[in-house]
Amino acid sequence: MSAVVPDAIDVLFAGGGSGGHLFPGLAVAAALARLRPEWRLHFVGSDRTVESRIMQAQPWPHTPLPVMSPAQIVKRPISFVSSNWRAWQTVQQFWRTQPPKVVVGLGGFASVPGLWVASRKRTPIVLLEQNAIPGRATRWFAKKAAAVCLGFEEAAVELPARTKPIATGNPVREDVAALFSSTYASDKKRLLVLGGSQGASGLNQAMATWVKARPDDLRDWQVVHQAGPHAVAELVQAYHDAGVSARVDEFIGDMAAEYRVASMVISRAGATTLSELACAGRPAILIPFPHAADDHQRRNAQWFVQSGAAACVEQQTSPDATAAMLSQQWAAIVTQQDRLATMSQAMRQRAHPDAAEQVARIIVDLATSDAT
């Protein structure tokens, strides 16, 4: 089925494939809608199920593209070339009647078609780089961008020369940013476990192994676990057998509500999740994904660990080893009366609740100065 392309738009958001790339773009779009309600915004990204589910709840149109990751070029070279060529052709239609004022790159391979066309058409580009180590899409297009908005200031040293980095922090959704000025008043022990919008098998296996081996660690806690699409049944059984009160969801839509009542978080170290935890002031034990590109999740985690906002557990080759380390780190934190409060304060010091508005103003200034 061919994609429906509008006659004209003002800002094109290019990228997606995961919540980590998509949610910062949505936060910026919401800020733009407040600053320039007359502007027409449009998203182009991947055709992954998780992206479609996220965008269905949004007020802005979304065009899925048949993009394929560069990891597939060896195994499926013909499909890789064909799919990405069709994606580039679809994106070019957005310039048919009126070129976008600005193209915002959200990162990931799904952003490449939109950024490639924008660079060829000489349309101003703004890049959002969430991680401490810039991704390939950011490095490829950094020299052509009018601004590279950084979630981690230290990422600037990893960019090519003659780029224009701006340390804005990572944009987070308005309801999450609002948590920065809220306080947590409940005395209940609530643990939020997050593996990202698509789940995390290593983290899920470690949690299942942990509660089976050491159920007393979490016996007094209420657990909410975002498990992704493949591990819900296994985790429900593991928590039940351990006698631990738990709710296991494939995907959590209202993250602000869960952050608001969480007193501890166990999570991967994706940049968007970390930025949301900072705004919410929620202490965390981080389990970086060991196979992330350029090992960027470990670098993300280090930045928070060094400030005392989080602890880190390295994922081991066996779930038993990871679970043992997780149990040790857990005990070291929850048995200290003041540790959670200290970590929470350190988290808030890493927050950038106004990042979305700051990026939106950069886009508005760029678009209006280009028009004049």
Secondary structure as UniProt FT lines:
FT   STRAND          11..14
FT   HELIX           19..35
FT   TURN            37..38
FT   STRAND          41..46
FT   HELIX           49..56
FT   STRAND          62..65
FT   HELIX           70..72
FT   TURN            73..75
FT   HELIX           77..92
FT   HELIX           93..95
FT   STRAND          102..105
FT   HELIX           109..111
FT   HELIX           112..120
FT   TURN            121..122
FT   STRAND          125..129
FT   HELIX           136..141
FT   HELIX           142..144
FT   STRAND          147..150
FT   HELIX           153..158
FT   TURN            161..162
FT   STRAND          165..167
FT   HELIX           174..177
FT   HELIX           178..181
FT   STRAND          190..194
FT   TURN            197..198
FT   HELIX           201..213
FT   HELIX           215..218
FT   TURN            219..220
FT   STRAND          222..226
FT   HELIX           232..242
FT   STRAND          245..249
FT   HELIX           255..261
FT   STRAND          264..267
FT   HELIX           271..280
FT   STRAND          284..286
FT   TURN            290..291
FT   HELIX           293..295
FT   HELIX           296..306
FT   TURN            307..308
FT   STRAND          310..312
FT   HELIX           319..334
FT   TURN            337..338
FT   HELIX           339..349
FT   TURN            353..354
FT   HELIX           355..371
//
